[in-house]
Amino acid sequence: MQRLYDFLRRHPTWVDGFWALILLGLSGASVSRINGTPGHHGSVGAALALSFVLCVVVALRRREPEKMLVLAGAAGVAQLVLDVETMVANFAMLVIIYTVAAIGTRWASRFALAGGLCAATLAQMHWPQHDASALGNVAITVFQTVPFALAWVLGDSMRTRRAYFAQLEERAARLEKEREAQSKVAVAAERARIARELHDVVAHNVSVMVVQADGAAYVLDAAPDQARKALETISSTGRQALAEMRRLLGVLRTGEHQESGEYVPQPDVDQIEDLVEQCRDSGLPVDFRIEGTPRPLPSGVELTAYRIVQEALTNTRKHGGPNAGASVRLVYFDDGLGLLVEDDGQGAPHELYEEGGADGRGHGLIGMRERVGMVGGTLDAGPRPGGGFRISVLLPLKPVH
């Protein structure tokens, strides 16, 4: 049954043709029966010809609605001229008025309404009821006009309903596209965040491991104890890097890792001192001080502060030279957290701060600026007047609106 219904929906002209044949049969039977009756107007041939034309209107109404409307109007005029009184086939006029009001153009819809309202009046004037009074003929005219008006109203209501559903579908499609665009933006932002995290983790830990490996190779024969300590530092740094990378890569997988507890905690301000000790062990002298009263901070601010210090010390090792030293100041204000990281080395290349922080091999200061911007903070980075490099950051503690 469903297949038949789908077939009929795909071939509406066949359905209309079927009903046109039924209407043609009924019209032929009606014309043959009233032929020769007293008071009959018009010839049988003309009535049959007009019936055939009106049935064609029904058959092709959805394929060519405007043309069929004009054909129906012409048939109505011919019916008046040939004096062929109202017959069963005139039902096609109601059908074409409904069709044009539903799917036709606006001019055709208005023309159909005007023609429908005039059809009953013209027919009553041409073939009045002689046994009825003038008031009775007016009542008959009004009664016969109602079906034409209802046919147009139903068709126009169907047009409005279809337009409403089409608008809903268009809106749903537009919302779906907007959701897809928002999803793509969110994915891009998440990828950028993961890329920043990976850059910070890999750049810092690998640089520490490279420095320790070079030192171990240099003192391997002369000072085995120092070489052993360097290898232990490499081992612990590698484990820390693996733990953080496991946490980062876990967000790309399903939730089973989170349930099993494989994620490690996010780095926070308390771990900055461990980070400084790690840098000292790798041969970079770092002076670390905390000013103000330490207190709990939002997790986003703590992670940003940790990553800023990590990236700054990594850049000192990469660009400061062999004899560079650094200092880290962590200042607690009433409404913010301040960071000041300075070194007395050779300074970073100009492209690290003059072109937004990209050095061609990583994110550089771009990642710092993005992190600070995400929490509504400010960052100032550049060379120191007396040599070296300075990074100053202020992170607000109030939520960003």
C-alpha positions in Angstrom: 0.0 0.0 0.0 2.8 2.4 0.8 4.5 1.7 -2.5 1.2 2.5 -4.3 1.0 5.8 -2.4 4.5 6.7 -3.2 4.0 5.9 -6.9 0.9 8.1 -7.0 2.8 11.0 -5.3 5.5 10.7 -7.9 3.0 10.7 -10.8 0.3 13.2 -10.0 -0.7 13.7 -13.6 -1.7 10.0 -13.8 -4.0 10.6 -10.8 -5.5 13.7 -12.4 -6.0 11.9 -15.7 -7.9 9.1 -13.9 -10.3 11.6 -12.3 -10.6 13.4 -15.7 -11.7 10.1 -17.3 -14.4 9.6 -14.6 -15.6 13.2 -15.0 -15.7 12.7 -18.8 -17.8 9.6 -18.4 -20.2 11.2 -16.0 -20.5 14.3 -18.3 -21.2 12.1 -21.3 -23.9 10.2 -19.5 -25.5 13.4 -18.2 -25.5 15.1 -21.6 -27.0 12.0 -23.3 -29.8 11.8 -20.7 -30.9 15.4 -20.9 -30.7 15.5 -24.7 -34.2 16.2 -26.1 -35.7 17.1 -22.7 -38.0 20.2 -22.7 -36.1 23.4 -22.0 -32.7 22.0 -22.9 -30.2 24.5 -24.3 -27.4 23.9 -26.7 -26.5 21.0 -28.9 -25.1 17.6 -27.7 -22.0 17.9 -29.8 -21.1 21.3 -28.3 -21.8 20.0 -24.8 -19.6 16.9 -25.4 -16.8 19.0 -26.9 -16.8 21.4 -24.0 -16.9 18.5 -21.5 -13.8 17.1 -23.1 -12.0 20.4 -22.9 -12.9 20.8 -19.2 -11.7 17.2 -18.5 -8.4 18.1 -20.2 -8.2 21.0 -17.7 -8.5 18.5 -14.8 -6.0 16.1 -16.3 -3.2 18.8 -16.8 -4.1 21.1 -13.9 -0.9 20.5 -11.9 1.4 20.4 -14.9 0.2 23.7 -16.5 -2.0 25.4 -14.0 -2.0 28.9 -15.7 -2.6 27.6 -19.2 -5.4 25.3 -17.9 -7.0 28.3 -16.2 -7.1 30.2 -19.4 -8.5 27.2 -21.2 -11.2 26.8 -18.6 -12.1 30.5 -18.9 -12.2 30.2 -22.7 -14.5 27.1 -22.3 -16.8 29.1 -20.0 -17.1 31.9 -22.5 -17.7 29.4 -25.3 -20.4 27.8 -23.2 -22.2 31.1 -22.9 -21.9 31.9 -26.6 -23.0 28.4 -27.7 -25.9 28.5 -25.1 -24.8 25.2 -23.5 -26.3 25.3 -20.0 -24.5 24.2 -16.8 -23.4 20.6 -16.9 -21.4 18.1 -14.8 -18.1 19.0 -16.5 -18.3 22.5 -15.0 -17.0 21.0 -11.8 -13.6 21.3 -13.5 -13.8 25.1 -12.9 -13.9 24.6 -9.2 -10.9 22.2 -9.5 -8.8 24.6 -11.5 -9.6 27.6 -9.3 -8.4 25.6 -6.2 -5.3 24.4 -8.1 -4.3 27.9 -9.3 -4.9 29.4 -5.8 -2.7 26.7 -4.3 0.3 26.4 -6.7 -0.2 29.0 -9.5 1.2 32.5 -9.8 -0.3 35.4 -8.1 -1.9 36.9 -11.2 -3.4 33.6 -12.0 -4.8 33.2 -8.5 -6.4 36.7 -8.7 -7.8 36.0 -12.1 -9.3 32.7 -10.9 -11.0 34.4 -7.9 -12.5 37.1 -10.1 -13.7 34.5 -12.7 -15.1 32.3 -10.1 -17.1 35.1 -8.5 -18.5 36.1 -11.9 -19.2 32.6 -13.2 -22.4 32.0 -11.2 -23.7 35.5 -11.9 -23.2 35.2 -15.6 -24.8 31.7 -15.7 -27.8 32.9 -13.7 -28.3 35.9 -15.9 -28.0 33.8 -19.1 -30.2 30.9 -17.8 -32.5 32.4 -15.1 -35.1 30.4 -13.3 -38.4 31.6 -14.8 -40.5 30.0 -12.1 -38.6 31.9 -9.3 -38.9 35.5 -8.3 -36.1 38.1 -8.7 -35.2 37.7 -5.1 -35.1 34.0 -5.6 -32.7 34.3 -8.5 -30.4 36.5 -6.4 -30.4 33.9 -3.7 -29.6 31.1 -6.2 -26.8 33.2 -7.6 -25.3 33.8 -4.1 -25.7 30.1 -3.3 -23.9 29.1 -6.6 -21.1 31.6 -6.0 -20.2 30.1 -2.6 -18.5 27.0 -4.0 -16.2 29.0 -6.2 -15.2 31.3 -3.3 -14.6 28.2 -1.0 -12.5 26.6 -3.7 -10.3 29.6 -3.9 -10.0 30.0 -0.1 -9.0 26.4 0.3 -6.4 26.7 -2.4 -5.0 29.9 -1.0 -4.9 28.3 2.5 -3.0 25.4 1.1 -0.5 27.8 -0.5 0.0 29.6 2.8 0.5 26.3 4.7 3.1 25.1 2.2 4.9 28.4 2.3 4.9 28.2 6.1 6.4 24.7 6.1 8.9 25.6 3.5 10.0 28.5 5.7 10.3 26.1 8.7 12.4 23.8 6.6 14.6 26.6 5.4 15.1 27.8 8.9 15.9 24.3 10.2 18.5 24.0 7.4 20.0 27.3 8.2 20.2 26.5 11.9 21.8 23.1 11.0 24.4 25.0 8.9 25.0 27.4 11.8 25.4 24.5 14.2 27.9 22.8 11.8 29.8 26.1 11.5 29.9 26.5 15.3 31.0 22.9 15.7 33.9 23.5 13.2 34.9 26.7 15.1 34.8 24.7 18.4 36.9 21.9 16.9 39.4 24.4 15.5 39.6 26.1 18.9 40.1 22.8 20.7 42.8 21.8 18.2 44.6 25.1 18.8 44.3 24.6 22.5 45.8 21.1 22.3 48.5 22.4 20.0 49.5 25.0 22.5 49.5 22.5 25.3 51.6 20.1 23.2 54.0 22.8 22.3 54.5 23.9 25.9 55.0 20.3 27.2 57.3 19.1 24.4 59.3 22.3 24.1 60.0 22.5 27.8 60.6 18.9 28.7 62.5 18.0 25.5 64.8 21.0 26.0 65.5 19.9 29.5 66.3 16.4 28.3 68.6 17.6 25.6 70.5 19.8 28.0 70.9 17.0 30.5 71.9 14.5 27.8 74.6 16.8 26.5 75.9 17.4 30.0 75.9 13.6 30.8 77.8 12.9 27.6 80.3 15.6 28.5 81.0 14.4 32.1 80.4 10.6 31.5 84.0 9.6 32.0 85.2 12.4 34.2 82.3 12.6 36.7 80.1 9.5 36.6 78.0 10.7 39.5 77.0 13.9 37.7 76.2 11.8 34.6 74.0 9.5 36.6 72.2 12.5 38.1 71.7 13.9 34.6 70.3 10.6 33.4 67.9 10.5 36.4 66.7 14.0 35.5 66.1 12.9 31.9 64.1 9.9 33.1 61.9 11.9 35.5 61.4 14.7 32.9 60.5 12.1 30.3 57.9 10.5 32.6 56.4 13.9 33.3 56.2 14.7 29.6 54.5 11.3 28.9 52.0 11.9 31.7 51.0 15.3 30.4 50.9 14.1 26.8 48.7 11.2 27.9 46.3 13.7 29.5 46.3 15.9 26.4 45.8 13.0 23.9 43.1 11.6 26.1 40.7 14.4 25.2 40.8 13.1 21.6 39.5 9.7 22.6 36.3 8.5 24.2 35.4 8.8 27.9 36.7 5.5 29.1 40.1 6.9 29.9 38.5 9.6 32.0 36.5 7.0 33.9 39.6 4.9 34.5 41.4 7.8 36.0 44.2 8.0 33.4 44.1 11.8 33.3 46.6 13.6 35.5 45.7 16.9 37.2 46.3 20.2 35.4 49.4 22.1 36.3 48.8 24.9 38.7 50.7 27.7 40.5 51.9 25.5 43.2 53.9 23.5 40.7 55.8 26.5 39.4 58.4 26.0 42.2 58.9 22.4 41.0 59.3 23.7 37.4 61.9 26.2 38.6 63.8 23.4 40.5 63.7 21.3 37.3 65.3 24.2 35.4 67.9 24.7 38.1 68.8 21.0 37.8 69.2 21.4 34.1 71.8 24.1 34.6 69.7 27.2 34.3 70.0 29.4 37.5 66.6 30.8 38.4 65.7 33.2 41.2 62.1 32.5 42.2 60.1 34.8 44.6 56.4 35.0 45.7 55.0 38.4 46.8 51.7 38.9 48.4 49.5 36.3 50.1 49.0 33.1 48.1 45.3 32.0 47.8 43.3 29.6 45.6 42.8 30.8 42.0 40.6 29.8 39.2 41.9 26.7 37.4 42.2 28.6 34.1 44.3 31.3 35.7 46.6 28.8 37.4 47.2 26.8 34.2 47.9 30.0 32.3 50.4 31.1 34.8 52.2 27.8 34.9 52.4 27.6 31.0 53.6 31.2 30.8 56.5 30.5 33.2 57.2 27.2 31.4 57.4 28.8 28.0 59.4 31.8 29.2 62.1 29.6 30.9 62.1 27.3 27.8 62.8 30.4 25.6 65.6 31.5 28.0 67.3 28.1 27.5 66.8 28.2 23.8 67.9 31.9 23.1 69.6 33.2 26.3 73.0 31.6 25.7 75.1 29.3 27.9 75.6 31.8 30.8 72.1 33.1 31.0 70.2 33.3 34.3 66.5 34.0 34.9 64.2 35.3 37.6 60.6 34.6 38.2 58.3 36.9 40.3 54.8 35.7 41.2 52.8 38.6 42.7 49.3 38.2 44.3 47.2 41.4 44.0 43.8 41.9 45.4 42.1 41.6 42.0 44.8 39.7 39.9 47.9 37.7 39.6 51.1 39.2 38.3 54.0 37.4 36.6 57.4 38.8 35.8 59.9 36.5 34.1 63.3 38.1 33.1 66.6 36.8 32.0 70.1 38.4 31.4 70.9 36.4 28.3 71.4 37.3 24.7 67.7 38.0 24.2 65.2 36.3 21.8 65.2 36.9 18.1 63.1 39.9 17.0 60.5 37.8 15.2 59.5 36.3 18.5 58.0 39.6 19.7 57.9 41.9 16.7 55.8 39.6 14.4 53.4 38.3 17.0 55.6 35.6 18.5 56.1 33.0 15.8 59.6 31.8 15.3 58.9 29.4 12.5 59.4 26.3 14.6 56.6 26.6 17.1 54.0 28.8 18.7 56.5 31.1 20.6 54.8 34.0 22.2 51.6 33.5 20.1 50.6 30.7 22.5 51.3 33.0 25.5 49.2 35.8 24.1 46.3 33.5 23.3 46.4 31.9 26.8 46.5 35.3 28.4 43.7 36.6 26.2 41.4 33.7 27.0 41.4 34.7 30.7 41.1 38.5 29.9 44.7 39.3 30.9 47.5 41.4 29.4 51.0 40.5 28.3 54.0 42.6 27.6 57.1 41.0 26.1 60.3 42.4 24.7 64.0 42.9 25.3 65.3 44.5 28.5 67.1 47.8 28.3 70.3 46.3 29.8 70.1 43.1 27.8 68.1 39.9 28.0 64.4 39.5 27.7 61.4 40.3 29.9 57.8 38.9 30.0 55.3 40.7 32.1 51.7 39.3 32.6 48.7 40.4 34.6 45.9 37.9 35.0 42.6 39.2 36.4 40.8 37.1 39.0 37.3 38.4 38.1 35.3 36.4 35.5 35.5 37.8 31.9 32.2 38.8 30.4 
